[in-house]
């Protein structure tokens, strides 16, 4: 373990975005950054999540990605003759985005800064922090927390049986390990895009599927309205300085699960074909009968099923990781109150991801939020503002990745 100028906790898209921005602003930081992640690989958890649910296309548009220049993913796709999704707003295919990120890691030689370990404790010291990991400890002047600090959400009547073979959360389901569901009835709970992918995966394996949602499916291209990615909504959000009111604005803007039009059309065609049923209501109870069948009561209607898959999302909360928990003094329902530069209080610990929602808005957890957070953190740590028009894009950037 070596001491670091900056310790980044996590190696997902948000961490990669922060590191690529820091090195663009100050290349000399390369030997001063340590990235700690249990996998020891960039985007390992992200790849696992997308692979488990067989997600073939992102929901974010082509301009949202970890590199500094918005057009680099589109150029990478074109220069390497890679396939495009041809969906509205041109979201990239998962395989293309993955190849692009791998090229970015290679271009910036980022593997050398990875430490395969989990963070156990972060102690405040006079000139920074002592970071204790499963592989040893080291000092860091600044810490950027980019971990996915969240807890699964499940309907209360099903929490006791959650994790059994009958009831699983989407965060633990791996479609790749399920060769067939022929003759089974699967109930999928949730109105978001993850529910849609689970439904398609179950239908592909010859299951009969029932979708349960609390309300009619909401069709939306993105998980928040595009106005939240610019001044249309953010100006009013930024004028509101009360954290509790900001938090309520975030909740209202996200407003529960939604699906893009192409997924809605896929599900409607499966309903018309008789392969999928849709029930709108709330789960009131869930029991496993003496024969092993799962019995769900949905707003008074009894549903019998072989399995119930919960695509009910996760809730960010700073207490989900003990290493972060004792550094947070002010919070609203588990979301820390940060300074404008995303610092926790007066110290040099910065947060990105959904835990930064009170400062960045409802899209904080998206790739757009990763970019905005990286710009603020980079300016705080280096004094360099990457939004400066004088910054020119090098033509060689992100062009050396493998084709195909």
GIHUUR-V906210 format. One record per pair of residues at least 24 apart in sequence whose ideal C-beta (glycine too) atoms are under 10 Angstrom apart, sorted by sequence separation. I is the first residue (numbers start at 1). J is the second residue. D is the distance in Angstrom with one decimal. If there is no record, write none. Layout:
BEGIN
i/j/d
I/J/D
I/J/D
END
This chain:
BEGIN
i/j/d
5/29/6.2
11/35/5.4
42/66/9.5
73/97/7.2
76/100/5.0
119/143/9.3
170/194/5.1
178/202/8.5
180/204/9.9
181/205/4.1
182/206/4.1
183/207/8.1
184/208/7.2
185/209/7.6
186/210/7.5
187/211/7.9
188/212/7.1
189/213/7.7
190/214/9.0
191/215/6.8
279/303/7.1
327/351/9.5
331/355/9.2
335/359/9.4
352/376/8.9
4/29/9.7
7/32/9.9
8/33/6.5
9/34/9.8
10/35/7.7
11/36/8.0
12/37/8.0
75/100/9.9
170/195/7.8
173/198/6.9
175/200/9.3
176/201/9.3
180/205/5.3
181/206/6.0
182/207/7.4
183/208/8.3
184/209/9.3
185/210/7.0
186/211/9.6
187/212/6.0
188/213/9.3
189/214/9.0
191/216/8.4
192/217/9.5
228/253/5.7
283/308/8.8
324/349/8.6
332/357/9.5
333/358/9.7
352/377/6.9
5/31/8.6
6/32/6.3
7/33/7.8
8/34/7.3
9/35/8.1
10/36/7.7
11/37/3.6
16/42/5.9
61/87/9.8
63/89/9.4
73/99/10.0
74/100/9.8
119/145/9.1
175/201/4.2
178/204/9.8
179/205/7.2
180/206/6.3
181/207/3.6
182/208/9.7
191/217/5.6
192/218/9.1
224/250/9.2
227/253/9.0
228/254/9.2
277/303/9.1
318/344/9.3
332/358/6.3
350/376/8.2
351/377/9.1
4/31/9.1
5/32/3.3
6/33/4.9
7/34/5.2
8/35/4.5
9/36/5.6
10/37/5.8
11/38/8.9
12/39/9.8
15/42/8.0
16/43/6.8
57/84/9.7
58/85/8.3
61/88/9.2
62/89/8.0
63/90/8.8
64/91/9.0
65/92/7.8
73/100/5.3
76/103/6.7
170/197/8.6
174/201/10.0
175/202/8.2
178/205/6.1
180/207/8.7
181/208/8.7
191/218/6.6
193/220/9.7
283/310/9.5
324/351/8.3
328/355/8.9
331/358/8.6
350/377/4.9
4/32/5.8
5/33/6.7
6/34/7.5
7/35/7.9
8/36/7.2
9/37/7.8
10/38/9.6
11/39/6.8
15/43/8.9
57/85/4.8
59/87/9.6
61/89/4.5
62/90/4.8
64/92/9.1
72/100/7.8
73/101/9.3
76/104/9.0
119/147/7.9
170/198/6.3
173/201/8.5
181/209/8.9
192/220/10.0
225/253/7.0
330/358/9.8
2/31/8.8
3/32/8.8
4/33/6.3
5/34/8.8
6/35/9.1
7/36/6.5
8/37/8.7
11/40/8.0
13/42/9.2
56/85/8.3
57/86/9.9
58/87/9.9
60/89/8.6
61/90/6.0
62/91/6.9
63/92/9.9
118/147/9.8
173/202/9.9
175/204/8.2
178/207/9.4
224/253/5.5
225/254/9.8
283/312/9.8
335/364/9.2
2/32/9.3
4/34/4.0
11/41/6.7
12/42/8.1
13/43/6.5
16/46/9.2
57/87/6.6
59/89/9.1
61/91/5.8
62/92/5.5
73/103/10.0
168/198/10.0
175/205/7.8
193/223/7.6
223/253/9.6
224/254/6.1
225/255/9.2
342/372/9.4
350/380/6.9
3/34/8.3
4/35/9.3
11/42/5.1
12/43/6.1
60/91/6.1
61/92/8.3
66/97/9.5
72/103/9.5
73/104/9.4
158/189/8.2
192/223/7.5
223/254/6.8
224/255/8.4
324/355/8.2
342/373/5.9
350/381/7.9
2/34/6.8
4/36/9.5
11/43/6.9
12/44/8.2
13/45/9.7
14/46/9.7
59/91/6.0
60/92/8.1
65/97/6.9
72/104/8.3
223/255/9.3
341/373/9.9
342/374/9.7
348/380/8.4
1/34/7.9
11/44/6.8
12/45/5.8
13/46/5.9
58/91/4.7
64/97/9.8
67/100/7.8
223/256/9.8
318/351/8.5
343/376/9.5
348/381/8.1
11/45/8.0
12/46/5.2
57/91/5.4
58/92/5.5
62/96/9.2
66/100/8.5
67/101/8.8
155/189/6.8
223/257/8.1
224/258/9.0
321/355/9.9
342/376/5.3
343/377/8.9
1/36/9.6
10/45/8.4
11/46/9.0
12/47/9.7
57/92/7.2
58/93/7.8
62/97/9.2
65/100/6.5
66/101/6.2
154/189/8.7
155/190/9.8
220/255/8.9
223/258/6.2
320/355/9.4
338/373/10.0
341/376/5.3
342/377/5.8
57/93/5.5
58/94/6.4
65/101/7.6
67/103/9.3
68/104/9.8
222/258/8.3
223/259/9.5
340/376/7.3
341/377/7.0
12/49/9.5
56/93/6.3
57/94/6.2
60/97/8.9
67/104/5.6
153/190/9.3
218/255/7.5
220/257/9.4
221/258/8.8
223/260/9.2
316/353/7.4
317/354/9.5
318/355/6.1
339/376/9.6
341/378/9.9
343/380/7.0
56/94/5.5
57/95/9.4
58/96/9.0
62/100/10.0
66/104/6.1
218/256/7.1
220/258/3.9
221/259/9.5
222/260/7.7
316/354/3.9
317/355/8.3
338/376/9.7
341/379/7.1
342/380/7.5
55/94/5.9
56/95/7.7
57/96/9.2
58/97/5.8
65/104/8.3
66/105/9.3
218/257/7.2
219/258/6.8
220/259/7.3
221/260/5.1
315/354/8.9
316/355/5.4
341/380/4.0
54/94/9.3
57/97/9.0
67/107/9.0
215/255/9.9
217/257/8.4
218/258/4.1
219/259/6.3
220/260/6.9
221/261/6.8
314/354/8.7
316/356/9.4
340/380/9.2
341/381/9.0
67/108/9.4
215/256/7.3
217/258/7.7
218/259/7.3
219/260/7.3
220/261/8.6
221/262/9.2
316/357/7.3
339/380/9.0
214/256/7.5
215/257/9.3
217/259/5.9
219/261/5.6
24/67/8.6
25/68/8.7
51/94/8.6
213/256/9.1
214/257/9.0
219/262/9.9
24/68/4.8
50/94/5.2
213/257/7.7
219/263/8.7
220/264/9.5
20/65/9.5
21/66/8.5
23/68/9.3
24/69/9.0
50/95/9.6
219/264/5.0
20/66/5.4
21/67/8.8
217/263/9.0
218/264/9.2
219/265/9.3
13/60/9.7
17/64/9.7
19/66/8.3
20/67/5.8
21/68/5.8
47/94/8.7
50/97/9.0
51/98/9.8
217/264/6.2
17/65/8.0
18/66/8.6
20/68/6.3
46/94/9.5
50/98/8.1
316/364/9.0
16/65/9.2
17/66/4.0
316/365/7.3
16/66/4.3
17/67/8.1
217/267/7.5
13/64/9.6
15/66/8.8
16/67/9.0
17/68/8.9
46/97/9.3
47/98/6.5
217/268/9.1
314/365/9.9
13/65/8.1
14/66/8.3
46/98/8.4
13/66/5.8
12/66/9.6
43/97/9.3
47/101/9.4
257/311/7.7
43/98/7.2
46/101/8.6
257/312/8.3
211/267/7.3
257/313/7.0
155/212/9.3
256/313/8.9
43/101/5.7
209/267/9.6
42/101/6.9
43/102/8.3
155/214/9.3
211/270/9.5
254/313/9.8
42/102/7.8
211/271/8.7
196/257/9.4
209/270/7.8
217/278/7.7
42/104/8.9
43/105/8.4
195/257/6.9
197/259/9.9
209/271/9.9
216/278/8.7
42/105/5.1
194/257/8.0
196/259/5.4
200/263/8.4
203/266/9.4
217/280/8.9
41/105/9.4
192/256/7.7
193/257/7.4
195/259/7.8
196/260/8.7
199/263/9.0
203/267/9.6
216/280/6.1
191/256/6.4
192/257/2.9
193/258/7.6
194/259/9.6
211/276/6.4
212/277/9.4
213/278/7.2
215/280/6.5
190/256/9.4
191/257/3.8
192/258/6.4
193/259/5.4
196/262/9.5
197/263/8.2
200/266/6.7
208/274/9.1
209/275/6.8
210/276/7.4
211/277/7.1
212/278/8.1
213/279/7.8
214/280/7.3
215/281/9.5
190/257/5.7
191/258/6.9
192/259/6.8
193/260/7.0
196/263/4.3
199/266/8.6
200/267/8.3
203/270/6.1
208/275/6.9
209/276/5.1
210/277/4.5
211/278/4.8
212/279/5.1
213/280/5.8
214/281/7.3
215/282/9.9
42/110/6.6
191/259/7.3
195/263/9.2
196/264/8.2
199/267/6.5
207/275/8.7
208/276/8.2
209/277/7.4
210/278/7.4
211/279/7.1
212/280/7.9
213/281/8.3
214/282/5.8
42/111/7.4
206/275/9.4
207/276/9.8
208/277/8.1
209/278/9.5
210/279/6.1
211/280/9.3
212/281/6.8
213/282/9.7
214/283/8.9
41/111/8.3
193/263/6.3
196/266/7.2
200/270/8.2
203/273/9.4
212/282/8.7
40/111/9.1
42/113/10.0
192/263/9.7
196/267/6.3
199/270/7.4
212/283/6.7
42/114/7.1
44/116/9.9
195/267/9.1
203/275/5.6
41/114/7.1
202/275/9.6
203/276/6.9
40/114/5.5
202/276/9.2
35/110/7.6
39/114/8.8
40/115/7.2
41/116/8.0
35/111/9.5
40/116/2.7
199/275/9.3
200/276/9.7
33/110/8.6
35/112/9.8
36/113/9.7
37/114/6.7
38/115/9.8
39/116/6.8
40/117/7.8
199/276/6.5
30/108/7.8
35/113/5.1
36/114/8.1
37/115/7.5
38/116/6.8
39/117/10.0
30/109/7.3
33/112/9.7
34/113/5.9
35/114/5.2
36/115/4.8
37/116/7.1
38/117/6.7
39/118/9.8
199/278/9.9
30/110/8.5
33/113/5.0
34/114/8.3
35/115/6.6
36/116/8.5
37/117/7.8
38/118/4.6
20/101/9.6
27/108/9.0
31/112/8.6
32/113/9.0
33/114/10.0
34/115/5.7
36/117/5.6
37/118/8.3
38/119/9.0
30/112/8.2
31/113/8.2
36/118/7.7
37/119/9.1
250/332/9.5
251/333/8.8
30/113/7.4
34/117/9.9
36/119/5.5
250/333/10.0
13/97/9.0
17/101/9.8
20/104/6.1
24/108/8.7
29/113/9.7
212/296/7.7
214/298/9.9
247/331/9.5
248/332/9.0
16/101/6.3
19/104/9.5
20/105/8.9
23/108/5.6
213/298/10.0
214/299/9.4
247/332/4.4
248/333/9.7
250/335/7.9
19/105/9.2
23/109/9.3
210/296/9.1
212/298/5.6
246/332/8.0
247/333/6.3
17/104/9.6
20/107/9.0
23/110/8.2
212/299/9.3
243/330/7.5
245/332/9.5
247/334/9.7
13/101/7.5
16/104/7.0
20/108/6.2
188/276/9.2
210/298/8.9
243/331/8.5
244/332/5.5
247/335/6.2
16/105/7.3
19/108/7.5
191/280/9.4
212/301/9.6
243/332/5.2
244/333/8.8
246/335/9.2
20/110/8.0
23/113/9.7
187/277/9.5
189/279/9.8
242/332/9.7
247/337/9.1
19/110/6.2
212/303/7.6
246/337/8.9
16/108/9.3
185/277/9.6
187/279/8.6
243/335/8.4
210/303/6.2
212/305/10.0
243/336/9.4
244/337/9.4
11/105/9.7
16/110/7.5
19/113/7.5
189/283/6.7
210/304/10.0
243/337/4.7
15/110/9.8
36/131/7.1
38/133/9.4
40/135/9.6
210/305/7.1
243/338/9.3
38/134/7.9
187/283/9.2
209/305/9.4
212/308/8.7
34/131/8.0
36/133/5.7
189/286/9.9
208/305/9.2
36/134/9.4
207/305/9.9
208/306/9.4
210/308/9.6
212/310/9.7
213/311/9.8
214/312/9.8
11/110/9.1
34/133/9.5
36/135/8.6
49/148/9.2
187/286/9.5
207/306/8.3
207/307/8.5
209/309/9.3
211/311/9.3
11/113/9.6
36/138/9.3
45/147/9.5
46/148/9.1
238/340/9.1
11/114/6.4
45/148/6.8
254/357/8.9
11/115/9.4
34/138/6.8
36/140/9.6
250/354/9.4
253/357/9.7
8/113/8.2
11/116/9.5
202/307/8.6
8/114/9.7
34/140/6.9
251/357/9.3
6/113/9.5
8/115/9.9
33/140/9.3
36/143/9.7
187/294/7.6
189/296/8.7
202/309/7.6
250/357/4.9
254/361/9.9
255/362/8.9
7/115/9.0
32/140/9.2
185/293/9.2
201/309/9.2
249/357/9.7
250/358/7.0
253/361/7.3
254/362/4.9
4/113/8.6
9/118/9.6
10/119/9.0
32/141/8.5
33/142/9.8
35/144/9.3
37/146/9.2
38/147/10.0
185/294/8.9
187/296/6.1
189/298/9.0
249/358/9.3
253/362/3.9
254/363/8.9
9/119/5.5
32/142/9.8
37/147/8.3
199/309/8.9
247/357/7.6
250/360/9.2
252/362/8.4
253/363/8.3
2/113/9.8
4/115/9.4
33/144/9.2
35/146/8.7
36/147/9.2
187/298/8.6
198/309/5.2
246/357/8.3
247/358/5.7
250/361/6.5
251/362/8.1
254/365/9.5
7/119/8.5
198/310/9.3
199/311/8.7
246/358/5.0
249/361/7.8
250/362/4.6
2/115/9.1
9/122/8.1
198/311/5.5
245/358/9.9
246/359/8.1
249/362/7.6
250/363/9.4
1/115/7.1
195/309/8.2
197/311/8.1
244/358/9.0
250/364/8.1
7/122/8.2
194/309/9.4
195/310/9.0
196/311/8.2
243/358/5.3
246/361/8.2
1/117/8.5
187/303/5.9
194/310/9.6
195/311/3.7
242/358/10.0
243/359/9.0
246/362/10.0
53/170/6.8
187/304/9.2
188/305/9.7
194/311/4.2
195/312/8.5
52/170/8.4
53/171/9.7
185/303/8.3
187/305/4.4
193/311/8.5
194/312/8.8
195/313/9.6
52/171/8.6
167/286/6.9
185/304/7.0
186/305/6.5
187/306/8.8
188/307/9.3
189/308/6.6
190/309/8.4
192/311/6.2
194/313/7.5
52/172/8.6
53/173/7.2
54/174/9.6
55/175/9.9
166/286/8.6
185/305/4.7
186/306/6.8
187/307/7.3
188/308/7.9
189/309/7.1
190/310/6.6
191/311/8.3
192/312/8.4
7/128/8.9
49/170/9.1
52/173/6.4
53/174/8.5
54/175/5.2
166/287/9.9
167/288/8.7
184/305/8.1
185/306/5.4
186/307/5.2
187/308/4.6
188/309/5.0
189/310/5.0
190/311/3.3
191/312/9.2
192/313/6.5
237/358/9.8
238/359/9.2
6/128/9.8
7/129/7.1
9/131/8.2
22/144/8.7
49/171/7.8
52/174/4.4
53/175/6.3
54/176/7.3
166/288/5.8
184/306/4.2
185/307/8.0
186/308/7.6
187/309/7.2
188/310/8.1
189/311/6.5
190/312/5.0
191/313/9.9
237/359/9.7
238/360/9.8
5/128/9.0
51/174/8.0
52/175/6.3
53/176/9.4
165/288/9.7
183/306/8.4
184/307/6.7
185/308/9.9
186/309/6.3
187/310/9.3
188/311/6.0
189/312/6.0
190/313/7.1
237/360/9.1
238/361/8.4
4/128/9.0
7/131/5.2
9/133/9.5
51/175/8.7
52/176/6.6
162/286/9.7
164/288/7.8
237/361/5.3
3/128/9.0
4/129/9.6
19/144/8.7
51/176/6.5
52/177/8.6
157/282/9.2
158/283/6.4
161/286/6.4
181/306/8.0
237/362/8.6
7/133/9.5
18/144/5.5
48/174/8.6
157/283/5.5
160/286/8.6
161/287/8.3
166/292/8.0
181/307/8.1
234/360/8.8
3/130/9.9
4/131/8.1
19/146/9.0
155/282/7.7
156/283/8.5
157/284/6.3
158/285/8.7
159/286/9.4
160/287/10.0
161/288/6.8
165/292/9.3
166/293/8.8
167/294/7.2
234/361/5.8
3/131/9.5
18/146/6.1
155/283/4.5
156/284/9.8
157/285/5.0
158/286/4.6
166/294/4.8
233/361/7.6
234/362/9.8
15/144/7.5
17/146/8.4
154/283/9.6
155/284/9.0
157/286/5.2
158/287/9.9
165/294/9.8
167/296/9.4
178/307/9.6
233/362/8.7
234/363/9.2
1/131/8.6
14/144/9.0
15/145/9.4
16/146/8.6
91/221/9.0
155/285/9.8
156/286/9.9
157/287/9.0
164/294/9.4
233/363/9.8
1/132/9.7
7/138/7.6
9/140/9.9
14/145/9.5
15/146/3.8
91/222/9.3
155/286/7.8
1/133/7.3
7/139/8.9
8/140/9.2
14/146/4.4
15/147/8.3
89/221/5.9
228/360/9.7
229/361/8.6
7/140/3.6
13/146/8.8
14/147/8.8
59/192/9.9
88/221/6.0
89/222/7.8
161/294/8.4
228/361/5.6
229/362/9.8
1/135/6.4
2/136/9.8
3/137/9.8
4/138/6.3
5/139/9.9
6/140/6.5
7/141/8.6
8/142/9.4
9/143/6.8
10/144/8.6
12/146/6.6
14/148/8.5
59/193/6.2
87/221/9.0
173/307/9.3
175/309/9.9
228/362/5.4
229/363/5.9
1/136/4.0
3/138/5.1
4/139/7.3
5/140/7.2
6/141/7.1
7/142/7.3
8/143/7.9
9/144/7.0
10/145/7.3
11/146/8.0
12/147/7.9
13/148/10.0
228/363/5.3
1/137/6.4
2/138/6.2
3/139/4.5
4/140/4.5
5/141/5.4
6/142/4.9
7/143/4.9
8/144/4.7
9/145/5.0
10/146/3.9
11/147/9.3
12/148/6.5
158/294/9.7
173/309/5.9
228/364/9.9
1/138/4.3
2/139/9.4
3/140/7.0
4/141/7.5
5/142/6.9
6/143/7.6
7/144/7.3
8/145/8.3
9/146/6.0
10/147/4.0
89/226/8.9
172/309/9.7
173/310/8.9
224/361/8.1
225/362/8.8
226/363/9.4
229/366/8.5
1/139/9.5
3/141/8.7
4/142/8.6
6/144/6.3
7/145/9.3
8/146/5.8
9/147/5.1
10/148/6.9
55/193/8.2
158/296/8.2
167/305/9.7
172/310/9.5
173/311/8.8
224/362/4.7
225/363/9.4
228/366/9.5
230/368/9.6
234/372/9.5
4/143/9.2
8/147/9.5
10/149/9.0
55/194/8.3
157/296/8.5
166/305/8.2
168/307/7.3
170/309/6.4
171/310/9.0
223/362/8.4
224/363/5.1
229/368/5.3
9/149/9.3
53/193/9.4
157/297/8.1
166/306/7.7
167/307/7.6
168/308/7.6
169/309/8.0
170/310/6.3
171/311/9.5
223/363/7.9
224/364/9.9
228/368/8.7
229/369/9.1
53/194/6.3
55/196/9.7
56/197/8.8
155/296/9.6
165/306/9.4
166/307/6.0
167/308/4.7
168/309/5.9
169/310/4.8
170/311/4.5
171/312/9.9
222/363/8.1
224/365/9.8
228/369/9.9
53/195/10.0
55/197/5.4
165/307/7.5
166/308/6.4
167/309/8.1
168/310/6.9
169/311/8.3
170/312/7.6
171/313/9.2
223/365/8.9
224/366/7.6
226/368/9.7
229/371/10.0
53/196/9.6
54/197/6.4
164/307/9.7
167/310/7.0
169/312/7.2
170/313/8.2
171/314/6.7
223/366/7.1
229/372/8.9
53/197/4.6
54/198/9.1
56/200/9.7
164/308/9.7
169/313/9.3
170/314/9.1
222/366/8.0
224/368/9.0
49/194/9.4
52/197/9.6
53/198/6.5
55/200/9.8
169/314/8.5
224/369/9.8
52/198/10.0
54/200/7.6
55/201/9.7
162/308/9.5
222/368/9.0
50/197/9.3
53/200/9.3
54/201/5.4
161/308/8.6
53/201/6.9
162/310/7.4
52/201/9.4
54/204/8.1
158/308/7.0
159/310/9.9
158/310/7.0
155/308/9.6
158/312/9.2
155/310/7.3
154/310/5.5
153/310/8.1
155/312/6.8
64/222/9.9
152/310/7.9
154/312/5.9
153/312/4.7
154/313/9.6
61/221/8.9
152/312/7.6
153/313/5.1
59/220/9.8
61/222/8.1
152/313/7.9
153/314/6.1
59/221/8.1
60/222/7.4
152/314/5.3
153/315/5.4
59/222/6.4
60/223/9.2
150/313/8.8
151/314/6.1
152/315/8.0
59/223/6.6
150/314/4.0
151/315/5.4
61/226/9.3
64/229/8.8
149/314/9.7
150/315/6.0
151/316/8.1
148/314/8.2
150/316/4.6
151/317/5.6
149/316/6.2
150/317/6.7
61/229/9.6
148/316/8.4
149/317/6.8
151/319/8.6
152/320/10.0
60/229/10.0
91/260/8.4
149/318/6.3
151/320/5.2
149/319/8.4
150/320/5.8
89/260/8.7
91/262/9.6
149/320/4.6
150/321/9.4
88/260/7.4
148/320/8.8
149/321/4.8
87/260/7.4
88/261/6.7
145/318/9.1
147/320/8.9
148/321/9.3
87/261/8.6
88/262/7.5
147/321/6.2
149/323/9.4
87/262/5.5
149/324/6.3
86/262/9.9
87/263/9.8
145/321/8.4
147/323/8.6
149/325/9.2
85/262/8.9
147/324/7.6
145/323/8.6
145/324/5.9
143/323/9.7
143/324/9.5
145/327/8.6
151/334/8.6
143/327/8.8
150/334/9.2
149/334/9.1
149/336/9.9
133/323/9.3
132/323/8.4
145/336/9.5
131/323/8.6
145/342/9.5
129/327/9.3
144/342/8.7
59/258/9.9
122/321/10.0
145/344/8.3
59/259/9.5
122/322/9.9
123/323/9.8
59/260/6.6
121/322/7.8
122/323/5.3
142/343/9.4
143/344/9.1
119/321/7.9
120/322/7.9
121/323/5.7
122/324/7.4
124/326/9.5
149/351/8.9
57/260/9.4
118/321/9.6
119/322/9.4
120/323/6.3
123/326/9.5
124/327/7.8
150/353/8.9
59/263/9.5
119/323/4.6
122/326/8.7
123/327/9.9
143/347/8.6
144/348/9.4
145/349/6.6
146/350/8.9
147/351/9.5
149/353/7.5
150/354/6.8
57/262/8.7
118/323/8.7
119/324/8.7
121/326/9.0
122/327/6.9
142/347/9.0
143/348/7.0
144/349/7.8
145/350/6.9
146/351/8.1
147/352/9.5
148/353/6.8
149/354/8.0
150/355/8.7
57/263/9.9
142/348/4.2
143/349/4.6
144/350/4.8
145/351/4.9
146/352/5.1
147/353/7.5
148/354/8.1
149/355/5.9
141/348/6.5
142/349/7.3
143/350/7.1
144/351/7.8
145/352/7.2
146/353/6.2
148/355/9.5
140/348/8.9
142/350/7.1
143/351/9.5
144/352/6.7
145/353/8.0
147/355/8.9
140/349/9.6
146/355/9.6
145/355/7.3
145/356/9.4
150/365/9.0
148/365/8.9
129/347/8.2
128/347/8.8
129/348/7.9
128/348/6.7
129/349/7.2
127/348/9.7
128/349/9.5
124/347/6.6
124/348/9.9
146/370/8.4
124/349/8.8
122/349/7.6
146/373/8.6
146/374/9.5
144/373/9.0
144/374/9.2
146/377/9.6
144/377/6.1
142/377/8.9
144/380/10.0
144/381/8.3
142/380/8.6
142/381/6.0
141/381/9.2
53/311/8.8
97/367/9.2
36/323/9.9
107/396/8.6
108/397/9.5
107/397/6.8
108/398/9.7
107/398/6.1
106/398/9.6
107/399/8.5
104/397/8.7
107/400/6.2
103/397/9.5
104/398/6.0
106/400/7.1
107/401/7.4
103/398/5.5
106/401/6.5
103/399/8.1
105/401/9.2
106/402/8.7
101/398/9.8
103/400/6.7
104/401/7.8
100/398/6.8
103/401/2.4
64/363/9.5
102/401/6.3
103/402/7.3
101/401/9.2
102/402/7.8
66/367/7.6
70/371/8.3
100/401/6.9
64/366/7.0
65/367/6.2
99/401/6.1
60/363/9.5
64/367/3.8
68/371/8.6
99/402/7.0
63/367/9.2
64/368/5.1
66/370/6.8
67/371/9.2
99/403/8.8
63/368/8.8
64/369/9.2
65/370/8.8
66/371/7.9
99/404/8.0
60/366/6.1
61/367/9.0
64/370/8.0
65/371/8.1
68/374/8.3
59/366/8.3
60/367/4.6
61/368/8.9
64/371/6.7
68/375/8.9
58/366/10.0
59/367/9.2
60/368/6.9
63/371/9.2
66/374/8.1
58/367/7.9
95/404/9.5
60/370/9.8
68/378/9.1
9/321/8.6
9/323/7.6
9/324/8.1
69/386/9.6
68/386/5.9
75/393/9.5
80/398/9.9
68/387/10.0
79/398/8.8
80/399/8.6
75/395/9.5
79/399/6.0
72/393/7.5
76/397/9.3
80/401/7.1
82/403/8.0
69/391/8.9
71/393/7.8
75/397/8.9
76/398/5.1
79/401/9.4
80/402/8.1
81/403/7.1
82/404/7.4
68/391/7.9
69/392/9.6
70/393/9.6
75/398/7.3
76/399/7.2
80/403/4.5
81/404/8.2
69/393/4.6
75/399/7.7
79/403/8.4
80/404/7.0
68/393/7.9
69/394/8.9
72/397/6.1
73/398/7.9
76/401/6.8
67/393/9.6
72/398/4.7
72/399/8.9
76/403/10.0
69/397/6.8
68/397/8.3
69/398/8.3
67/397/7.3
68/398/10.0
67/398/6.1
18/350/8.4
65/398/9.5
18/352/6.2
17/352/7.8
14/351/9.7
15/352/7.9
14/352/4.7
15/353/9.2
13/352/9.9
14/353/5.0
9/349/9.6
12/352/9.9
13/353/9.3
14/354/9.4
12/353/8.4
6/348/9.1
7/349/9.5
8/350/9.5
9/351/9.8
10/352/8.8
14/356/9.3
10/353/8.2
6/350/9.3
8/352/9.4
21/370/9.5
25/374/9.8
29/378/9.9
14/364/9.5
17/367/7.6
21/371/8.1
24/374/9.6
25/375/9.6
14/365/8.3
20/371/10.0
14/366/9.7
17/369/9.3
18/370/7.6
21/373/9.2
22/374/7.8
26/378/8.3
29/381/8.2
13/366/9.4
14/367/8.5
17/370/4.1
18/371/9.7
21/374/4.0
25/378/5.0
29/382/7.5
13/367/6.2
16/370/8.2
17/371/6.0
20/374/7.5
21/375/6.6
24/378/7.9
25/379/8.1
28/382/9.8
14/369/7.8
15/370/8.7
17/372/9.5
18/373/7.1
19/374/8.5
21/376/9.7
22/377/7.6
23/378/9.4
26/381/8.1
14/370/4.3
17/373/7.5
18/374/4.7
21/377/7.5
22/378/5.4
25/381/8.3
26/382/4.6
13/370/5.7
14/371/9.4
17/374/4.5
18/375/9.7
21/378/4.5
25/382/4.5
26/383/8.8
12/370/8.8
13/371/9.9
16/374/9.3
17/375/9.4
18/376/10.0
20/378/9.6
21/379/9.4
24/382/9.6
25/383/8.4
26/384/6.6
14/373/6.9
15/374/9.5
18/377/5.8
19/378/9.9
22/381/6.5
23/382/9.8
25/384/3.8
14/374/7.9
17/377/9.5
18/378/7.5
21/381/9.7
22/382/6.7
24/384/8.5
25/385/8.4
17/378/9.8
21/382/9.1
25/386/5.8
22/384/9.2
24/386/6.4
18/381/9.3
21/384/9.3
25/388/9.9
22/386/9.6
21/386/6.0
25/391/8.9
24/391/8.0
8/377/9.8
24/393/9.9
24/394/9.6
6/377/9.3
24/397/9.1
6/381/6.7
5/381/8.4
6/382/10.0
20/398/10.0
END
